[in-house]
Amino acid sequence: MEAIILQMIEAFKELSYLGIMLSLTFEFIPAELVLPLAGYWVYEGDMNLYGAIFAGSVGGVLGPLTLYALGRYGGRAAIIKFGKYCFIKEEHIAKSDQFFVKYGGSVAFLGRFIPGVRTAVSIPCGMAKMNVWKFIFYTYIAMLPVTAVYVYLGYALGTQWEQAGEIFSQYANYLLIPIVLFIVWMVVKRRKMNLQQ
């Protein structure tokens, strides 16, 4: 399966930065493969590092946006029916629902860092009819640092780009905890300000 996905990604390479965006639009193509490979293309001199990071971040929003639309316009029945094509199971949706109830709109950001929630988290955002621009903003600022790290690792590792996922998983908490804490602090501060008004 991974070999087929890699062939698809290589085909998308012909479209340059647009290819990176499009490959990430399909939720069944793992970003953990696409982004380090994009970094390797930077290493080879086929792309610019910042261009690849930007394209990866935009693509990282397009995929969740399709699930957001499915949740918003299709409802739970459509998600259960079509979610399997994106490898989304009913238990993923249930976990994401609970997470959304607990954290509200900020789930579009925070959920990107939680295993078992990150893929399906867009669905309850759509079902709750969360403002689409707010959803895009939260998703983009969540995807930007993750994308930057993966692409840079692929670039730095060069021909060993396939090791990027393993390295990222070892240090992910150290990289992401400060970002998550900062956003949580912002959300808490904003809620306090709203209560005082």
C-alpha positions in Angstrom: 0.0 0.0 0.0 2.8 2.4 0.9 4.5 1.8 -2.4 1.3 2.7 -4.3 0.9 5.9 -2.2 4.6 6.8 -2.9 4.0 6.4 -6.6 1.0 8.7 -6.4 3.0 11.3 -4.5 5.8 11.1 -7.1 3.2 11.7 -9.9 2.0 14.8 -8.0 5.6 16.0 -8.0 5.2 16.9 -11.7 2.7 19.6 -10.5 5.4 21.1 -8.2 4.0 23.0 -5.2 0.4 22.4 -6.4 1.2 18.7 -6.3 2.1 18.9 -2.6 -1.1 20.7 -1.9 -3.2 18.2 -3.9 -1.6 15.1 -2.4 -2.4 16.4 1.1 -6.0 17.0 0.1 -6.6 13.3 0.2 -6.8 12.2 3.8 -5.7 8.6 3.0 -2.3 9.9 1.8 -0.3 10.4 5.1 1.3 13.8 5.6 4.1 11.9 7.3 5.1 10.6 3.9 4.4 13.6 1.7 6.1 16.3 3.8 9.5 14.6 4.3 9.5 13.6 0.7 8.9 17.3 -0.2 11.9 18.1 2.0 13.9 15.6 0.0 12.9 17.4 -3.2 14.2 20.6 -1.7 17.4 18.7 -0.9 17.6 17.7 -4.6 17.2 21.3 -5.6 13.7 20.8 -7.3 11.9 23.1 -4.8 12.4 26.0 -2.4 12.3 25.2 1.3 9.8 28.0 2.2 7.7 27.2 -0.9 7.4 23.6 0.1 6.5 24.5 3.7 3.8 26.9 2.5 2.4 24.4 0.0 2.4 21.7 2.7 0.6 24.0 5.2 -2.1 25.0 2.7 -2.5 21.3 1.7 -2.8 20.5 5.4 -5.8 22.8 5.5 -7.5 21.5 2.3 -7.8 17.9 3.5 -9.5 18.8 6.8 -11.7 21.3 4.9 -13.2 18.4 2.9 -14.1 16.6 6.1 -15.4 19.9 7.6 -17.7 20.2 4.5 -18.8 16.6 4.9 -19.8 17.3 8.5 -21.5 20.6 7.7 -23.5 19.6 4.7 -23.7 15.8 5.0 -24.4 15.3 8.7 -23.6 12.2 10.7 -25.3 9.8 8.3 -23.1 10.9 5.4 -20.0 10.7 7.6 -20.7 7.1 8.7 -21.5 6.2 5.1 -18.5 7.9 3.4 -16.0 8.2 6.2 -14.7 4.7 5.7 -13.2 5.9 2.4 -11.0 8.3 4.4 -10.2 5.6 7.0 -12.5 7.3 9.5 -14.4 4.9 11.8 -17.4 5.7 14.0 -15.3 5.6 17.2 -13.0 8.3 15.7 -16.1 10.5 15.2 -17.3 9.8 18.8 -13.9 10.7 20.2 -13.9 13.9 18.2 -17.4 14.8 19.3 -16.4 14.5 22.9 -13.3 16.6 22.3 -15.3 19.3 20.6 -17.9 19.5 23.4 -15.0 19.9 25.9 -12.9 22.5 24.0 -15.2 24.1 21.5 -13.8 26.0 18.6 -10.2 25.7 19.7 -10.5 22.0 19.0 -9.7 22.8 15.3 -6.2 23.7 16.6 -5.7 21.4 19.6 -7.2 18.3 18.0 -4.4 18.3 15.4 -1.9 17.1 18.1 -4.1 14.3 19.6 -3.7 10.8 18.1 -7.1 9.2 17.3 -8.7 12.6 17.1 -6.5 14.6 14.6 -8.1 13.2 11.4 -11.7 13.2 12.4 -11.7 16.5 14.4 -12.8 18.5 11.4 -16.1 16.6 11.3 -17.7 17.9 14.5 -16.4 21.4 13.6 -18.5 21.1 10.4 -21.5 19.6 12.2 -21.5 22.5 14.7 -21.3 24.9 11.8 -18.2 26.5 13.1 -17.2 29.7 11.2 -15.3 28.4 8.2 -12.7 31.2 8.3 -12.1 30.5 11.9 -11.7 26.8 11.2 -9.2 27.5 8.3 -7.2 29.9 10.6 -7.0 27.4 13.5 -6.1 24.5 11.2 -3.4 26.5 9.3 -1.6 27.7 12.5 -1.7 24.1 13.8 -0.4 22.7 10.5 2.4 25.3 9.9 4.8 24.2 12.6 4.3 20.5 12.0 4.7 21.0 8.3 7.9 23.1 8.8 9.5 20.4 11.0 8.6 17.5 8.7 9.8 19.3 5.5 13.0 20.5 7.2 13.7 17.0 8.5 13.3 15.6 5.0 15.6 18.3 3.7 18.2 17.8 6.4 18.2 13.9 6.1 18.5 14.0 2.3 18.5 10.5 1.0 17.5 9.2 4.4 14.3 11.2 4.4 12.2 8.2 5.3 13.6 8.3 8.8 11.9 11.7 9.4 8.7 10.2 10.9 10.6 8.2 13.4 12.7 11.2 14.4 9.7 13.5 14.6 7.8 11.1 16.9 10.7 11.0 19.3 10.8 14.8 19.7 7.2 15.8 18.9 6.2 16.5 22.4 9.2 18.8 23.0 8.3 20.7 19.8 4.6 20.9 20.2 4.0 21.3 23.9 5.0 25.0 24.0 2.8 25.8 21.1 -0.2 24.0 22.6 0.4 25.7 26.0 0.5 29.1 24.4 -2.8 28.6 22.5 -4.5 27.2 25.6 -3.3 30.3 27.5 -4.7 32.5 24.8 -8.1 30.7 24.8 -8.3 30.9 28.7 -7.4 34.6 28.6 -10.0 35.3 25.9 -12.7 33.4 27.8 -11.9 35.4 31.0 -12.1 38.7 29.1 -15.5 37.6 27.7 -16.8 36.7 31.2 -15.7 40.2 32.5 -17.7 42.0 29.8 
